[in-house]
Amino acid sequence: MQKKQNKKQGERLTSSLPYLIALASGISMGLTVAPVGAWFLAWIALVPLWVLVVTSAKRKNQSPPAPSSSPAPPALLWGIGYHGVALSWITGIHPMTWLGVPWWPSLAITLFCWGFISVLGGIFVAIWAAVMVRLGGQKPWLRILIGTAVWCGLESLWSAGPLWWSSLAYTQSPHNLVILHLGQLSGPNTVTAAIVAVNGLIAEGWTNRQDAKDAKIFSASSAPWRFVNKYWVIATGLLITLHLIGFILYSRPIAQPPQAALKVGIIQGNIPNRLLRSSEGFRRAQENYTSGYITLANQGVDAVLTPEGALPIFQRNLMATALVAAVKEKGVVAWIGAFGERGDSYTISLFTFNSKGEIVSRYDKAKLVPLGEYIPFEGILGGIVQRLSPLDAHQVAGSANQVFDTPFGRAIASICYESAFPEQFRRQAAMGGQFILSSSNDAHYTASMPFQHHAQDIMRAIETDRWSARATNTGYSAFVDPHGKTLWMSGYNTYETHAETIYRRQTQTLYVRWGDWLTPLLLISSGGAWLVIQGRGVILSRL
């Protein structure tokens, strides 16, 4: 009786082992980003799941198929583990009592947001695994090609929607700047493809070695070579080659002509979000940003950048503020974060004030945070979930094809969440944007989120080959050069001003010119290879 119980327990442990392995490897991938930053794990963290997928494919081809041949559950757990850990900073938004949301509903909203995005990530990985099993066949090189292409395709599909943040590519930022330079070729999917391909080669090498063991093809004479695996050799060569290409791009000198220089000052106002709705908060905002502007103007800056919503008022009220009065007095250009108006709705906007204190351009935030800044399916959820904005009006997104002209030439503008969407930056760079202005407010999240946000901005600077100035409310504000090097970064939850010289650039990387050409190429080539193999199989079966 005891033996039967032990046997059942052993069988349950064996059957649950793939799920535990998948979840653990997904969590390992989540540890690559802040706050841990173990970026090197990205090059092996997908291997266990890949091996499980290949194993399930072999079981499926058995006659009859094994009952546990579906790769979807382990893949779902891997995705939940990765996105759940990487995006755990979402929980920092709780409690939202400063927005009038009671404690328990705030907890429910926070857990829903975190759970939803984690499960959504798991679903995408499950789709990837299912396609691998269905189309990968028995040829390892085809599985690697299809696996890489489908992963990149799914990331492209996901990034085209409103919910996007945790690409595999951002696991390398800000630590591995060399490999991030592959983004200049075809955007972040170039880095994602590199990570998936290397993981796939290592996994195929492992399964190949296990198959050889099972077939007992190792002989005594081959013993010294049993650990030499062609897939591992190729994986090592590919990893080295890709880093060499990145190093060549990383090593190119950055031209800094004096006529292109622009001395920019940033102000980190450090106004807690819980004060945004109060008169005290507005008083502190006026005081901090006005005094910071005057300090920077006296240092001889050409322009001053403020964070998203630095002055939480409508455009019509900006002209009466002390900050705009200081702009008129000092004559230094200012980019001020406030709220624009569009009929009965409002936008989160960045305004350019020229040396006379006049508004000469405006950029409206185009990518809004779901639930945070608008309600998806508002007709259904509007009565259940209250908007998390400090204003009562209805928030709307800006146009997708905006340009942001300034007295110093056209800029690439980004407000907060938009840093995760490389196409926003690529399009503006292609339309003549010469430098990046990133304005954000991450005050309602934990410290790991603004560091990840900074990592996103580093990727955008490298991909577009542009200097970047980033102003935030509570941190991390920063200046970044076109190679992704952080020239200066602020403290967290501190009031700071800082000035740095950046340079306007008109270069165009391959990515800026052609966009993400690699993903369609991978999809077409993998699909073509699959069709050729299928056609060949049909012909041979008829002979």
Secondary structure, 3 states (H helix, E strand, C coil): CHHHHHHHHHHHHHHHHHHHHHHHHHHHHHCCCCCCCCHHHHHCCCHHHHHHHHHHHHHHCCCCCCCCCCCHHHHHHHHHHHHHHHCHHHHHHCCCHHHCCCHHHHHHHHHHHHHHHHHHHHHHHHHHHHHHHHHCCCCHHHHHHHHHHHHHHHHHHHHCCCCCCCCHHHHHCCCCHHHHCCHHHHCHHHHHHHHHHHHHHHHHHHHHHHHHHHHCCCCCCCHHHCCCCHHHHHHHHHHHHHHHHHHHHHHCCCCCCHHHEEEEEEEECCCCHHHCCCHHHHHHHHHHHHHHHHHHHHCCCCEEECCCCCCCCEHHHHCCCHHHHHHHHHCCEEEEEEEEEECCEEEEEEEEECCCCCEEEEEECCCCCECCCECCCHHHHCCCCCCCCCCCCEECCCCCCCCEEECCEEEEEEEHHHHHCHHHHHHHHHCCCCCEEEEECCCCCCCHHHHHHHHHHHHHHHHHCCCEEEEECCCCCEEECCCCCEEEECCCCCCEEEEEEEECCCCCCHHHHHCCCHHHHHHHHHHHHHHHHHHHHHHHHHC
